[in-house]
């Protein structure tokens, strides 16, 4: 097994360099997919004897169609919790977003695998976990309907 370590020195502990580099190393050496951003803090989860309460502001409940594009993670019958992003920078690589597809005239829920820029500005490249290739269209912030923060099976 190949092992490696990289030390990045920054007087400000610069996560803008460290986190993307660590993600790239994990993906290259171990084939690990990048996980969604942590959105729900421990202090927002309340556990009692008879229930669990998760405090998620500006959340909405979602359902999923049986398309198989996000199998085995999402499927028909599971329920989702989404939040609305406030700015384009709220969406990170690894996040699972729902967006209004102009190509299919439907709402699609796929993982962000790249964030790019062109002459029209920022856009996201999305891909279903179970799909062989990324979605054809550029997903603009105005198309994004939500970021998935929880799944209930």
BALO-124889 format. One line per field, with one value per residue (C-alpha): residue number from 0; x, y, z. Coordinates in nm, 4 decimals, padded with zeros to 6 digits, always signed. Layout:
BEGIN
resi = NUM, ...
u = X, ...
v = Y, ...
w = Z, ...
END
This chain:
BEGIN
resi = 0, 1, 2, 3, 4, 5, 6, 7, 8, 9, 10, 11, 12, 13, 14, 15, 16, 17, 18, 19, 20, 21, 22, 23, 24, 25, 26, 27, 28, 29, 30, 31, 32, 33, 34, 35, 36, 37, 38, 39, 40, 41, 42, 43, 44, 45, 46, 47, 48, 49, 50, 51, 52, 53, 54, 55, 56, 57, 58, 59, 60, 61, 62, 63, 64, 65, 66, 67, 68, 69, 70, 71, 72, 73, 74, 75, 76, 77, 78, 79, 80, 81, 82, 83, 84, 85, 86, 87, 88, 89, 90, 91, 92, 93, 94, 95, 96, 97, 98, 99, 100, 101, 102, 103, 104, 105, 106, 107, 108, 109, 110, 111, 112, 113, 114, 115, 116, 117, 118, 119, 120, 121, 122, 123, 124, 125, 126, 127, 128, 129, 130, 131, 132, 133, 134, 135, 136, 137, 138, 139, 140, 141, 142, 143, 144, 145, 146, 147, 148, 149, 150, 151, 152
u = +00.0000, +00.1252, +00.1363, +00.2047, +00.1860, +00.2073, +00.2637, +00.1271, +00.2463, +00.0240, +00.0221, -00.3567, -00.4275, -00.5537, -00.8336, -00.8697, -00.5431, -00.5375, -00.8865, -00.8866, -00.5359, -00.6321, -00.9459, -00.7403, -00.4893, -00.7670, -00.9384, -00.6166, -00.4713, -00.7815, -01.0594, -01.2675, -01.5504, -01.5685, -01.8384, -02.0933, -02.0168, -02.1169, -02.4264, -02.5925, -02.3996, -02.4015, -02.5709, -02.8663, -02.9437, -03.1542, -03.1980, -03.4524, -03.5973, -03.8821, -03.7704, -03.4926, -03.5269, -03.2976, -03.3050, -03.2534, -03.3487, -03.5095, -03.5469, -03.7909, -03.8817, -03.8166, -03.8987, -03.7033, -03.8067, -03.7003, -03.4373, -03.1462, -02.9021, -02.8101, -02.8340, -02.7668, -02.7628, -03.1029, -03.4038, -03.7809, -03.9292, -03.6494, -03.7104, -03.4731, -03.4127, -03.2873, -03.1819, -03.1749, -02.8242, -02.7871, -02.5010, -02.3100, -02.0223, -02.2514, -02.2320, -01.9183, -01.7740, -01.9280, -02.2597, -02.5755, -02.7964, -03.1378, -03.1616, -03.4113, -03.2838, -03.3529, -03.2584, -03.5162, -03.7661, -03.7431, -03.5789, -03.2664, -03.0752, -02.7056, -02.3660, -02.1461, -01.8177, -01.6611, -01.7083, -01.6032, -01.6262, -01.6957, -01.7901, -02.1371, -01.9888, -01.9796, -02.1401, -02.1501, -02.0799, -02.3148, -02.3237, -02.5437, -02.3353, -02.4589, -02.4191, -02.1155, -02.0628, -02.1459, -02.4672, -02.4461, -02.5692, -02.3947, -02.5846, -02.6080, -02.6861, -03.0244, -03.1180, -03.0363, -03.3432, -03.1639, -02.8696, -02.9410, -02.8491, -03.0194, -03.1726, -03.4284, -03.4905
v = +00.0000, +00.3406, +00.5976, +00.9649, +01.2742, +01.6371, +01.9179, +02.2572, +02.5433, +02.8466, +03.1069, +03.1301, +02.7541, +02.8251, +02.5730, +02.7096, +02.5301, +02.2448, +02.0971, +02.0845, +01.9368, +01.6686, +01.5886, +01.5549, +01.3241, +01.1060, +01.0804, +01.0024, +00.7448, +00.5914, +00.6605, +00.8196, +01.0427, +01.3837, +01.4054, +01.6845, +01.9791, +01.9553, +02.1702, +02.0539, +02.1266, +01.8905, +02.1546, +02.1538, +01.7851, +01.7156, +01.3547, +01.2527, +00.9183, +00.9272, +01.1500, +01.3247, +01.6888, +01.8353, +02.2136, +02.3089, +02.6640, +02.7386, +02.3672, +02.1874, +01.8213, +01.6427, +01.3102, +01.1335, +00.9773, +00.6246, +00.7179, +00.5117, +00.7972, +00.8339, +00.4647, +00.3308, +00.6572, +00.7964, +00.6086, +00.6164, +00.6027, +00.7903, +01.1424, +01.4344, +01.7570, +02.0468, +02.4015, +02.6931, +02.8299, +03.2041, +03.2590, +03.0690, +03.0209, +02.8210, +02.5298, +02.3169, +02.0239, +01.7071, +01.8718, +01.7138, +01.9770, +01.9814, +02.1997, +02.2888, +02.1259, +02.3249, +02.0220, +01.7864, +02.0410, +01.8630, +01.8988, +01.6816, +01.5928, +01.5152, +01.5646, +01.8663, +01.7291, +02.0522, +02.4272, +02.6255, +02.9731, +03.0925, +03.4268, +03.4042, +03.3442, +03.0564, +02.7209, +02.3736, +02.0421, +01.7816, +01.4024, +01.1260, +00.8897, +00.5962, +00.7687, +00.7039, +01.0707, +01.4212, +01.5998, +01.7815, +02.1187, +02.3890, +02.4383, +02.8071, +02.9303, +03.0562, +02.6945, +02.5550, +02.4707, +02.3314, +02.1572, +01.8171, +01.8152, +01.4946, +01.1709, +00.9682, +00.6096
w = +00.0000, -00.0945, +00.1830, +00.1585, +00.3670, +00.2750, +00.5188, +00.4250, +00.6380, +00.6565, +00.9256, +00.8869, +00.8418, +00.4916, +00.4222, +00.0691, -00.0171, +00.2326, +00.1858, -00.1982, -00.1971, +00.0568, -00.1465, -00.4650, -00.2936, -00.1485, -00.4872, -00.6778, -00.4382, -00.2874, -00.5363, -00.2639, -00.3734, -00.2174, +00.0483, +00.0820, +00.3077, +00.6728, +00.7096, +01.0340, +01.3517, +01.6516, +01.8645, +01.6199, +01.6849, +01.9939, +02.1090, +02.3732, +02.4802, +02.2293, +01.9414, +01.7572, +01.6559, +01.3920, +01.3773, +01.0121, +00.9186, +00.5804, +00.5066, +00.2827, +00.2481, -00.0816, -00.2473, -00.5187, -00.8501, -00.9414, -01.2029, -01.0605, -01.1303, -00.7618, -00.6632, -00.4100, -00.2112, -00.3166, -00.4451, -00.4622, -00.1125, +00.0622, +00.1897, +00.1748, +00.3606, +00.1490, +00.2226, -00.0171, -00.0789, -00.0265, -00.2708, -00.5402, -00.2931, -00.0602, -00.3061, -00.2811, -00.4734, -00.3304, -00.2412, -00.3777, -00.5369, -00.6974, -01.0043, -01.2754, -01.5927, -01.9071, -02.1168, -01.9599, -01.8186, -01.4837, -01.1443, -01.1207, -00.8064, -00.8654, -00.7032, -00.7859, -00.9217, -01.0494, -01.0212, -01.3272, -01.4748, -01.8266, -01.9873, -01.8226, -01.4770, -01.2316, -01.3102, -01.1604, -01.3285, -01.1835, -01.2165, -01.0872, -00.8713, -01.0801, -01.4183, -01.6388, -01.7324, -01.6069, -01.6994, -02.0336, -01.9167, -01.7171, -01.3922, -01.3029, -00.9514, -01.0716, -01.1609, -00.8152, -00.6052, -00.2995, -00.1346, +00.0173, +00.3883, +00.5025, +00.3795, +00.5708, +00.4587
END
